[in-house]
């Protein structure tokens, strides 16, 4: 055991700091590439196409909302007619029972 050499356990802070700086630099470069890729400008043609799609969808939404209002009115009219018919049936049943 006496013949074994002691392992050099000296800590070198310079090498750790260098590795930290290098890894931070690499992370920063990757982050910059990610930000630039997500921030790409759209071509003018694509912007025009997207605006047309938005306008078309807004028009479609307005048409569908009008259709909903029309159908809701029809439903309300049908319910009113149904109530009138039910009242007529009750009146007829009452007349039949009274006879």
Biopython code that builds the backbone (N, CA, C, O; Angstrom):
import numpy as np
from Bio.PDB.StructureBuilder import StructureBuilder

atoms = [
    (1, "UNK", "N", (0.808, -1.168, 0.000)),
    (1, "UNK", "CA", (0.000, 0.000, 0.000)),
    (1, "UNK", "C", (0.866, 1.251, 0.000)),
    (1, "UNK", "O", (0.492, 2.295, -0.535)),
    (2, "UNK", "N", (2.014, 1.115, 0.606)),
    (2, "UNK", "CA", (2.893, 2.267, 0.683)),
    (2, "UNK", "C", (3.429, 2.620, -0.689)),
    (2, "UNK", "O", (3.851, 3.754, -0.916)),
    (3, "UNK", "N", (3.420, 1.655, -1.617)),
    (3, "UNK", "CA", (3.971, 1.899, -2.932)),
    (3, "UNK", "C", (3.012, 2.622, -3.865)),
    (3, "UNK", "O", (3.423, 3.065, -4.938)),
    (4, "UNK", "N", (1.754, 2.752, -3.488)),
    (4, "UNK", "CA", (0.786, 3.418, -4.363)),
    (4, "UNK", "C", (0.983, 4.918, -4.311)),
    (4, "UNK", "O", (1.246, 5.502, -3.259)),
    (5, "UNK", "N", (0.850, 5.515, -5.464)),
    (5, "UNK", "CA", (0.951, 6.965, -5.528)),
    (5, "UNK", "C", (-0.404, 7.579, -5.211)),
    (5, "UNK", "O", (-1.456, 7.018, -5.515)),
    (6, "UNK", "N", (-0.342, 8.720, -4.605)),
    (6, "UNK", "CA", (-1.571, 9.444, -4.336)),
    (6, "UNK", "C", (-2.097, 10.005, -5.646)),
    (6, "UNK", "O", (-1.348, 10.512, -6.481)),
    (7, "UNK", "N", (-3.414, 9.895, -5.797)),
    (7, "UNK", "CA", (-4.039, 10.445, -6.992)),
    (7, "UNK", "C", (-4.074, 11.960, -6.854)),
    (7, "UNK", "O", (-4.392, 12.488, -5.789)),
    (8, "UNK", "N", (-3.749, 12.649, -7.931)),
    (8, "UNK", "CA", (-3.743, 14.106, -7.890)),
    (8, "UNK", "C", (-5.187, 14.592, -7.890)),
    (8, "UNK", "O", (-5.889, 14.484, -8.896)),
    (9, "UNK", "N", (-5.616, 15.117, -6.773)),
    (9, "UNK", "CA", (-7.002, 15.559, -6.635)),
    (9, "UNK", "C", (-7.100, 17.069, -6.579)),
    (9, "UNK", "O", (-8.047, 17.619, -6.017)),
    (10, "UNK", "N", (-6.134, 17.725, -7.152)),
    (10, "UNK", "CA", (-6.197, 19.184, -7.181)),
    (10, "UNK", "C", (-7.309, 19.615, -8.124)),
    (10, "UNK", "O", (-7.457, 19.074, -9.219)),
    (11, "UNK", "N", (-8.061, 20.564, -7.698)),
    (11, "UNK", "CA", (-9.182, 21.076, -8.486)),
    (11, "UNK", "C", (-8.704, 22.280, -9.279)),
    (11, "UNK", "O", (-8.115, 23.209, -8.726)),
    (12, "UNK", "N", (-8.963, 22.255, -10.580)),
    (12, "UNK", "CA", (-8.540, 23.354, -11.436)),
    (12, "UNK", "C", (-9.777, 24.171, -11.834)),
    (12, "UNK", "O", (-10.515, 23.770, -12.734)),
    (13, "UNK", "N", (-10.006, 25.303, -11.178)),
    (13, "UNK", "CA", (-11.213, 26.088, -11.475)),
    (13, "UNK", "C", (-11.198, 26.715, -12.858)),
    (13, "UNK", "O", (-12.256, 27.046, -13.395)),
    (14, "UNK", "N", (-10.026, 26.884, -13.442)),
    (14, "UNK", "CA", (-9.942, 27.491, -14.755)),
    (14, "UNK", "C", (-10.598, 26.607, -15.804)),
    (14, "UNK", "O", (-11.299, 27.121, -16.677)),
    (15, "UNK", "N", (-10.396, 25.308, -15.749)),
    (15, "UNK", "CA", (-10.974, 24.419, -16.749)),
    (15, "UNK", "C", (-12.497, 24.362, -16.603)),
    (15, "UNK", "O", (-13.206, 24.280, -17.606)),
    (16, "UNK", "N", (-13.004, 24.403, -15.381)),
    (16, "UNK", "CA", (-14.443, 24.389, -15.177)),
    (16, "UNK", "C", (-15.062, 25.680, -15.699)),
    (16, "UNK", "O", (-16.119, 25.654, -16.329)),
    (17, "UNK", "N", (-14.421, 26.778, -15.445)),
    (17, "UNK", "CA", (-14.944, 28.053, -15.928)),
    (17, "UNK", "C", (-14.933, 28.101, -17.446)),
    (17, "UNK", "O", (-15.869, 28.617, -18.058)),
    (18, "UNK", "N", (-13.904, 27.580, -18.046)),
    (18, "UNK", "CA", (-13.829, 27.558, -19.502)),
    (18, "UNK", "C", (-14.969, 26.728, -20.073)),
    (18, "UNK", "O", (-15.615, 27.146, -21.034)),
    (19, "UNK", "N", (-15.225, 25.555, -19.496)),
    (19, "UNK", "CA", (-16.318, 24.711, -19.981)),
    (19, "UNK", "C", (-17.675, 25.391, -19.774)),
    (19, "UNK", "O", (-18.555, 25.300, -20.629)),
    (20, "UNK", "N", (-17.836, 26.063, -18.652)),
    (20, "UNK", "CA", (-19.083, 26.786, -18.402)),
    (20, "UNK", "C", (-19.307, 27.867, -19.455)),
    (20, "UNK", "O", (-20.407, 28.017, -19.987)),
    (21, "UNK", "N", (-18.257, 28.608, -19.741)),
    (21, "UNK", "CA", (-18.368, 29.686, -20.727)),
    (21, "UNK", "C", (-18.684, 29.121, -22.103)),
    (21, "UNK", "O", (-19.517, 29.674, -22.822)),
    (22, "UNK", "N", (-18.036, 28.039, -22.475)),
    (22, "UNK", "CA", (-18.269, 27.434, -23.790)),
    (22, "UNK", "C", (-19.700, 26.907, -23.911)),
    (22, "UNK", "O", (-20.343, 27.084, -24.946)),
    (23, "UNK", "N", (-20.199, 26.257, -22.852)),
    (23, "UNK", "CA", (-21.562, 25.719, -22.925)),
    (23, "UNK", "C", (-22.594, 26.848, -22.938)),
    (23, "UNK", "O", (-23.614, 26.743, -23.619)),
    (24, "UNK", "N", (-22.340, 27.917, -22.199)),
    (24, "UNK", "CA", (-23.250, 29.071, -22.232)),
    (24, "UNK", "C", (-23.247, 29.706, -23.616)),
    (24, "UNK", "O", (-24.296, 30.096, -24.128)),
    (25, "UNK", "N", (-22.083, 29.808, -24.210)),
    (25, "UNK", "CA", (-21.989, 30.366, -25.559)),
    (25, "UNK", "C", (-22.744, 29.519, -26.564)),
    (25, "UNK", "O", (-23.454, 30.049, -27.419)),
    (26, "UNK", "N", (-22.594, 28.207, -26.467)),
    (26, "UNK", "CA", (-23.306, 27.311, -27.375)),
    (26, "UNK", "C", (-24.816, 27.446, -27.173)),
    (26, "UNK", "O", (-25.573, 27.497, -28.142)),
    (27, "UNK", "N", (-25.245, 27.503, -25.926)),
    (27, "UNK", "CA", (-26.674, 27.674, -25.639)),
    (27, "UNK", "C", (-27.204, 28.979, -26.195)),
    (27, "UNK", "O", (-28.317, 29.031, -26.718)),
    (28, "UNK", "N", (-26.408, 30.037, -26.085)),
    (28, "UNK", "CA", (-26.826, 31.337, -26.607)),
    (28, "UNK", "C", (-26.966, 31.296, -28.123)),
    (28, "UNK", "O", (-27.920, 31.843, -28.676)),
    (29, "UNK", "N", (-26.022, 30.651, -28.793)),
    (29, "UNK", "CA", (-26.088, 30.544, -30.255)),
    (29, "UNK", "C", (-27.326, 29.761, -30.668)),
    (29, "UNK", "O", (-28.030, 30.160, -31.596)),
    (30, "UNK", "N", (-27.598, 28.655, -29.990)),
    (30, "UNK", "CA", (-28.786, 27.852, -30.309)),
    (30, "UNK", "C", (-30.051, 28.667, -30.069)),
    (30, "UNK", "O", (-30.976, 28.627, -30.880)),
    (31, "UNK", "N", (-30.097, 29.396, -28.974)),
    (31, "UNK", "CA", (-31.258, 30.224, -28.658)),
    (31, "UNK", "C", (-31.466, 31.299, -29.720)),
    (31, "UNK", "O", (-32.600, 31.559, -30.122)),
    (32, "UNK", "N", (-30.399, 31.916, -30.170)),
    (32, "UNK", "CA", (-30.508, 32.943, -31.218)),
    (32, "UNK", "C", (-31.052, 32.331, -32.500)),
    (32, "UNK", "O", (-31.913, 32.925, -33.149)),
    (33, "UNK", "N", (-30.562, 31.150, -32.876)),
    (33, "UNK", "CA", (-31.069, 30.495, -34.080)),
    (33, "UNK", "C", (-32.554, 30.172, -33.949)),
    (33, "UNK", "O", (-33.308, 30.334, -34.909)),
    (34, "UNK", "N", (-32.977, 29.722, -32.782)),
    (34, "UNK", "CA", (-34.395, 29.415, -32.580)),
    (34, "UNK", "C", (-35.247, 30.672, -32.674)),
    (34, "UNK", "O", (-36.316, 30.654, -33.284)),
    (35, "UNK", "N", (-34.784, 31.757, -32.076)),
    (35, "UNK", "CA", (-35.542, 33.009, -32.119)),
    (35, "UNK", "C", (-35.637, 33.526, -33.548)),
    (35, "UNK", "O", (-36.706, 33.956, -33.982)),
    (36, "UNK", "N", (-34.532, 33.486, -34.280)),
    (36, "UNK", "CA", (-34.539, 33.974, -35.653)),
    (36, "UNK", "C", (-35.426, 33.124, -36.539)),
    (36, "UNK", "O", (-36.108, 33.651, -37.418)),
    (37, "UNK", "N", (-35.430, 31.827, -36.325)),
    (37, "UNK", "CA", (-36.244, 30.948, -37.161)),
    (37, "UNK", "C", (-37.725, 31.208, -36.914)),
    (37, "UNK", "O", (-38.513, 31.202, -37.860)),
    (38, "UNK", "N", (-38.124, 31.436, -35.654)),
    (38, "UNK", "CA", (-39.530, 31.682, -35.349)),
    (38, "UNK", "C", (-39.954, 33.083, -35.750)),
    (38, "UNK", "O", (-41.144, 33.339, -35.934)),
    (39, "UNK", "N", (-39.019, 33.973, -35.885)),
    (39, "UNK", "CA", (-39.356, 35.351, -36.211)),
    (39, "UNK", "C", (-39.224, 35.664, -37.690)),
    (39, "UNK", "O", (-39.102, 36.831, -38.063)),
    (40, "UNK", "N", (-39.247, 34.645, -38.539)),
    (40, "UNK", "CA", (-39.100, 34.885, -39.967)),
    (40, "UNK", "C", (-40.259, 35.724, -40.480)),
    (40, "UNK", "O", (-41.412, 35.510, -40.106)),
    (41, "UNK", "N", (-39.940, 36.672, -41.333)),
    (41, "UNK", "CA", (-40.971, 37.526, -41.911)),
    (41, "UNK", "C", (-41.711, 36.755, -42.999)),
    (41, "UNK", "O", (-41.126, 35.955, -43.729)),
    (42, "UNK", "N", (-42.991, 37.014, -43.086)),
    (42, "UNK", "CA", (-43.806, 36.385, -44.125)),
    (42, "UNK", "C", (-43.634, 37.172, -45.419)),
    (42, "UNK", "O", (-43.417, 38.383, -45.404)),
    (43, "UNK", "N", (-43.735, 36.464, -46.528)),
    (43, "UNK", "CA", (-43.635, 37.142, -47.810)),
    (43, "UNK", "C", (-44.904, 37.970, -48.033)),
    (43, "UNK", "O", (-45.957, 37.637, -47.489)),
    (44, "UNK", "N", (-44.817, 39.030, -48.817)),
    (44, "UNK", "CA", (-46.001, 39.874, -49.060)),
    (44, "UNK", "C", (-47.166, 39.090, -49.673)),
    (44, "UNK", "O", (-48.329, 39.354, -49.366)),
    (45, "UNK", "N", (-46.847, 38.133, -50.535)),
    (45, "UNK", "CA", (-47.906, 37.326, -51.145)),
    (45, "UNK", "C", (-48.631, 36.499, -50.093)),
    (45, "UNK", "O", (-49.851, 36.341, -50.138)),
    (46, "UNK", "N", (-47.861, 35.977, -49.147)),
    (46, "UNK", "CA", (-48.467, 35.166, -48.095)),
    (46, "UNK", "C", (-49.324, 36.027, -47.173)),
    (46, "UNK", "O", (-50.375, 35.588, -46.708)),
    (47, "UNK", "N", (-48.878, 37.243, -46.912)),
    (47, "UNK", "CA", (-49.661, 38.161, -46.075)),
    (47, "UNK", "C", (-50.983, 38.495, -46.765)),
    (47, "UNK", "O", (-52.031, 38.521, -46.119)),
    (48, "UNK", "N", (-50.936, 38.750, -48.071)),
    (48, "UNK", "CA", (-52.154, 39.052, -48.827)),
    (48, "UNK", "C", (-53.095, 37.853, -48.803)),
    (48, "UNK", "O", (-54.302, 38.011, -48.623)),
    (49, "UNK", "N", (-52.543, 36.653, -48.985)),
    (49, "UNK", "CA", (-53.364, 35.442, -48.979)),
    (49, "UNK", "C", (-54.017, 35.236, -47.619)),
    (49, "UNK", "O", (-55.193, 34.884, -47.532)),
    (50, "UNK", "N", (-53.253, 35.455, -46.566)),
    (50, "UNK", "CA", (-53.791, 35.286, -45.209)),
    (50, "UNK", "C", (-54.890, 36.312, -44.951)),
    (50, "UNK", "O", (-55.917, 35.979, -44.359)),
    (51, "UNK", "N", (-54.688, 37.558, -45.387)),
    (51, "UNK", "CA", (-55.717, 38.590, -45.210)),
    (51, "UNK", "C", (-56.990, 38.243, -45.973)),
    (51, "UNK", "O", (-58.094, 38.470, -45.478)),
    (52, "UNK", "N", (-56.838, 37.687, -47.188)),
    (52, "UNK", "CA", (-58.013, 37.263, -47.954)),
    (52, "UNK", "C", (-58.740, 36.131, -47.236)),
    (52, "UNK", "O", (-59.970, 36.115, -47.175)),
    (53, "UNK", "N", (-57.977, 35.189, -46.695)),
    (53, "UNK", "CA", (-58.588, 34.089, -45.944)),
    (53, "UNK", "C", (-59.348, 34.615, -44.731)),
    (53, "UNK", "O", (-60.447, 34.149, -44.427)),
    (54, "UNK", "N", (-58.762, 35.577, -44.048)),
    (54, "UNK", "CA", (-59.424, 36.159, -42.872)),
    (54, "UNK", "C", (-60.720, 36.845, -43.288)),
    (54, "UNK", "O", (-61.749, 36.676, -42.635)),
    (55, "UNK", "N", (-60.675, 37.617, -44.372)),
    (55, "UNK", "CA", (-61.881, 38.305, -44.845)),
    (55, "UNK", "C", (-62.955, 37.306, -45.252)),
    (55, "UNK", "O", (-64.132, 37.485, -44.937)),
    (56, "UNK", "N", (-62.543, 36.255, -45.953)),
    (56, "UNK", "CA", (-63.505, 35.234, -46.373)),
    (56, "UNK", "C", (-64.126, 34.553, -45.162)),
    (56, "UNK", "O", (-65.331, 34.298, -45.140)),
    (57, "UNK", "N", (-63.318, 34.260, -44.168)),
    (57, "UNK", "CA", (-63.839, 33.612, -42.961)),
    (57, "UNK", "C", (-64.763, 34.543, -42.181)),
    (57, "UNK", "O", (-65.764, 34.095, -41.623)),
    (58, "UNK", "N", (-64.439, 35.829, -42.136)),
    (58, "UNK", "CA", (-65.319, 36.783, -41.456)),
    (58, "UNK", "C", (-66.666, 36.869, -42.164)),
    (58, "UNK", "O", (-67.709, 36.928, -41.514)),
    (59, "UNK", "N", (-66.644, 36.875, -43.503)),
    (59, "UNK", "CA", (-67.887, 36.900, -44.273)),
    (59, "UNK", "C", (-68.700, 35.641, -44.014)),
    (59, "UNK", "O", (-69.916, 35.701, -43.836)),
    (60, "UNK", "N", (-68.023, 34.512, -43.996)),
    (60, "UNK", "CA", (-68.699, 33.235, -43.731)),
    (60, "UNK", "C", (-69.321, 33.243, -42.332)),
    (60, "UNK", "O", (-70.437, 32.758, -42.148)),
    (61, "UNK", "N", (-68.610, 33.784, -41.358)),
    (61, "UNK", "CA", (-69.133, 33.859, -39.988)),
    (61, "UNK", "C", (-70.389, 34.723, -39.952)),
    (61, "UNK", "O", (-71.369, 34.363, -39.300)),
    (62, "UNK", "N", (-70.370, 35.859, -40.646)),
    (62, "UNK", "CA", (-71.543, 36.736, -40.680)),
    (62, "UNK", "C", (-72.733, 36.019, -41.305)),
    (62, "UNK", "O", (-73.855, 36.128, -40.811)),
    (63, "UNK", "N", (-72.490, 35.281, -42.399)),
    (63, "UNK", "CA", (-73.572, 34.538, -43.046)),
    (63, "UNK", "C", (-74.131, 33.475, -42.112)),
    (63, "UNK", "O", (-75.346, 33.294, -42.025)),
    (64, "UNK", "N", (-73.253, 32.779, -41.421)),
    (64, "UNK", "CA", (-73.709, 31.739, -40.502)),
    (64, "UNK", "C", (-74.479, 32.334, -39.327)),
    (64, "UNK", "O", (-75.452, 31.740, -38.863)),
    (65, "UNK", "N", (-74.055, 33.496, -38.845)),
    (65, "UNK", "CA", (-74.785, 34.149, -37.758)),
    (65, "UNK", "C", (-76.180, 34.558, -38.213)),
    (65, "UNK", "O", (-77.143, 34.417, -37.459)),
    (66, "UNK", "N", (-76.297, 35.067, -39.450)),
    (66, "UNK", "CA", (-77.613, 35.411, -39.994)),
    (66, "UNK", "C", (-78.476, 34.163, -40.129)),
    (66, "UNK", "O", (-79.672, 34.192, -39.841)),
    (67, "UNK", "N", (-77.863, 33.074, -40.566)),
    (67, "UNK", "CA", (-78.593, 31.813, -40.699)),
    (67, "UNK", "C", (-79.073, 31.322, -39.334)),
    (67, "UNK", "O", (-80.181, 30.800, -39.211)),
    (68, "UNK", "N", (-78.248, 31.488, -38.325)),
    (68, "UNK", "CA", (-78.630, 31.085, -36.966)),
    (68, "UNK", "C", (-79.830, 31.903, -36.497)),
    (68, "UNK", "O", (-80.770, 31.358, -35.919)),
    (69, "UNK", "N", (-79.795, 33.215, -36.750)),
    (69, "UNK", "CA", (-80.914, 34.076, -36.340)),
    (69, "UNK", "C", (-82.190, 33.656, -37.064)),
    (69, "UNK", "O", (-83.254, 33.577, -36.449)),
    (70, "UNK", "N", (-82.090, 33.387, -38.364)),
    (70, "UNK", "CA", (-83.251, 32.961, -39.146)),
    (70, "UNK", "C", (-83.816, 31.653, -38.609)),
    (70, "UNK", "O", (-85.026, 31.523, -38.425)),
    (71, "UNK", "N", (-82.946, 30.692, -38.360)),
    (71, "UNK", "CA", (-83.410, 29.391, -37.862)),
    (71, "UNK", "C", (-83.978, 29.512, -36.453)),
    (71, "UNK", "O", (-84.940, 28.824, -36.112)),
    (72, "UNK", "N", (-83.395, 30.377, -35.636)),
    (72, "UNK", "CA", (-83.917, 30.581, -34.284)),
    (72, "UNK", "C", (-85.319, 31.180, -34.351)),
    (72, "UNK", "O", (-86.195, 30.810, -33.569)),
    (73, "UNK", "N", (-85.528, 32.106, -35.285)),
    (73, "UNK", "CA", (-86.857, 32.691, -35.471)),
    (73, "UNK", "C", (-87.853, 31.620, -35.899)),
    (73, "UNK", "O", (-88.976, 31.581, -35.398)),
    (74, "UNK", "N", (-87.446, 30.747, -36.825)),
    (74, "UNK", "CA", (-88.325, 29.656, -37.266)),
    (74, "UNK", "C", (-88.653, 28.726, -36.105)),
    (74, "UNK", "O", (-89.792, 28.283, -35.962)),
    (75, "UNK", "N", (-87.665, 28.432, -35.284)),
    (75, "UNK", "CA", (-87.888, 27.559, -34.126)),
    (75, "UNK", "C", (-88.884, 28.210, -33.171)),
    (75, "UNK", "O", (-89.799, 27.549, -32.681)),
    (76, "UNK", "N", (-88.708, 29.495, -32.907)),
    (76, "UNK", "CA", (-89.630, 30.198, -32.010)),
    (76, "UNK", "C", (-91.050, 30.209, -32.574)),
    (76, "UNK", "O", (-92.016, 30.025, -31.834)),
    (77, "UNK", "N", (-91.176, 30.426, -33.894)),
    (77, "UNK", "CA", (-92.496, 30.394, -34.529)),
    (77, "UNK", "C", (-93.114, 29.008, -34.424)),
    (77, "UNK", "O", (-94.306, 28.873, -34.152)),
    (78, "UNK", "N", (-92.300, 27.979, -34.641)),
    (78, "UNK", "CA", (-92.803, 26.603, -34.541)),
    (78, "UNK", "C", (-93.247, 26.292, -33.118)),
    (78, "UNK", "O", (-94.279, 25.651, -32.920)),
    (79, "UNK", "N", (-92.484, 26.737, -32.128)),
    (79, "UNK", "CA", (-92.868, 26.509, -30.735)),
    (79, "UNK", "C", (-94.171, 27.231, -30.401)),
    (79, "UNK", "O", (-95.018, 26.701, -29.683)),
    (80, "UNK", "N", (-94.320, 28.431, -30.922)),
    (80, "UNK", "CA", (-95.554, 29.183, -30.695)),
    (80, "UNK", "C", (-96.743, 28.461, -31.325)),
    (80, "UNK", "O", (-97.806, 28.349, -30.715)),
    (81, "UNK", "N", (-96.554, 27.974, -32.553)),
    (81, "UNK", "CA", (-97.620, 27.218, -33.221)),
    (81, "UNK", "C", (-97.944, 25.953, -32.444)),
    (81, "UNK", "O", (-99.112, 25.594, -32.298)),
    (82, "UNK", "N", (-96.922, 25.279, -31.949)),
    (82, "UNK", "CA", (-97.126, 24.059, -31.174)),
    (82, "UNK", "C", (-97.931, 24.347, -29.910)),
    (82, "UNK", "O", (-98.832, 23.583, -29.564)),
    (83, "UNK", "N", (-97.616, 25.435, -29.223)),
    (83, "UNK", "CA", (-98.371, 25.798, -28.018)),
    (83, "UNK", "C", (-99.826, 26.100, -28.357)),
    (83, "UNK", "O", (-100.732, 25.712, -27.619)),
    (84, "UNK", "N", (-100.054, 26.798, -29.481)),
    (84, "UNK", "CA", (-101.426, 27.084, -29.902)),
    (84, "UNK", "C", (-102.187, 25.794, -30.191)),
    (84, "UNK", "O", (-103.343, 25.642, -29.795)),
    (85, "UNK", "N", (-101.535, 24.878, -30.878)),
    (85, "UNK", "CA", (-102.177, 23.597, -31.193)),
    (85, "UNK", "C", (-102.461, 22.822, -29.917)),
    (85, "UNK", "O", (-103.531, 22.229, -29.777)),
    (86, "UNK", "N", (-101.512, 22.822, -28.982)),
    (86, "UNK", "CA", (-101.734, 22.124, -27.712)),
    (86, "UNK", "C", (-102.903, 22.744, -26.947)),
    (86, "UNK", "O", (-103.702, 22.025, -26.347)),
    (87, "UNK", "N", (-103.004, 24.053, -26.963)),
    (87, "UNK", "CA", (-104.129, 24.723, -26.307)),
    (87, "UNK", "C", (-105.451, 24.364, -26.983)),
    (87, "UNK", "O", (-106.462, 24.165, -26.309)),
    (88, "UNK", "N", (-105.441, 24.280, -28.315)),
    (88, "UNK", "CA", (-106.650, 23.885, -29.038)),
    (88, "UNK", "C", (-107.044, 22.453, -28.688)),
    (88, "UNK", "O", (-108.225, 22.154, -28.509)),
    (89, "UNK", "N", (-106.051, 21.570, -28.591)),
    (89, "UNK", "CA", (-106.323, 20.173, -28.229)),
    (89, "UNK", "C", (-106.928, 20.105, -26.833)),
    (89, "UNK", "O", (-107.898, 19.379, -26.613)),
    (90, "UNK", "N", (-106.366, 20.852, -25.892)),
    (90, "UNK", "CA", (-106.907, 20.864, -24.529)),
    (90, "UNK", "C", (-108.347, 21.379, -24.521)),
    (90, "UNK", "O", (-109.197, 20.851, -23.803)),
    (91, "UNK", "N", (-108.618, 22.418, -25.327)),
    (91, "UNK", "CA", (-109.979, 22.962, -25.391)),
    (91, "UNK", "C", (-110.937, 21.936, -25.975)),
    (91, "UNK", "O", (-112.056, 21.784, -25.484)),
    (92, "UNK", "N", (-110.516, 21.239, -27.007)),
    (92, "UNK", "CA", (-111.358, 20.209, -27.630)),
    (92, "UNK", "C", (-111.587, 19.065, -26.650)),
    (92, "UNK", "O", (-112.709, 18.572, -26.525)),
    (93, "UNK", "N", (-110.530, 18.635, -25.952)),
    (93, "UNK", "CA", (-110.684, 17.561, -24.965)),
    (93, "UNK", "C", (-111.650, 17.978, -23.859)),
    (93, "UNK", "O", (-112.443, 17.163, -23.388)),
    (94, "UNK", "N", (-111.588, 19.217, -23.453)),
    (94, "UNK", "CA", (-112.486, 19.705, -22.406)),
    (94, "UNK", "C", (-113.932, 19.687, -22.888)),
    (94, "UNK", "O", (-114.839, 19.319, -22.142)),
    (95, "UNK", "N", (-114.140, 20.091, -24.152)),
    (95, "UNK", "CA", (-115.490, 20.068, -24.719)),
    (95, "UNK", "C", (-116.000, 18.639, -24.786)),
    (95, "UNK", "O", (-117.164, 18.382, -24.480)),
    (96, "UNK", "N", (-115.137, 17.701, -25.186)),
    (96, "UNK", "CA", (-115.539, 16.291, -25.291)),
    (96, "UNK", "C", (-115.873, 15.740, -23.913)),
    (96, "UNK", "O", (-116.866, 15.027, -23.766)),
    (97, "UNK", "N", (-115.088, 16.045, -22.923)),
    (97, "UNK", "CA", (-115.317, 15.538, -21.567)),
    (97, "UNK", "C", (-116.606, 16.137, -20.991)),
    (97, "UNK", "O", (-117.347, 15.449, -20.290)),
    (98, "UNK", "N", (-116.873, 17.406, -21.282)),
    (98, "UNK", "CA", (-118.054, 18.071, -20.751)),
    (98, "UNK", "C", (-119.332, 17.533, -21.377)),
    (98, "UNK", "O", (-120.394, 17.627, -20.760)),
    (99, "UNK", "N", (-119.269, 16.985, -22.552)),
    (99, "UNK", "CA", (-120.488, 16.491, -23.209)),
    (99, "UNK", "C", (-120.936, 15.223, -22.653)),
    (99, "UNK", "O", (-121.946, 14.677, -23.096)),
]
sb = StructureBuilder()
sb.init_structure("model")
sb.init_model(0)
sb.init_chain("A")
sb.init_seg("    ")
for serial, (resi, resn, name, xyz) in enumerate(atoms, 1):
    if name == "N":
        sb.init_residue(resn, " ", resi, " ")
    sb.init_atom(name, np.array(xyz, "f"), 0.0, 1.0, " ", f" {name:<3s}", serial, name[0])
structure = sb.get_structure()
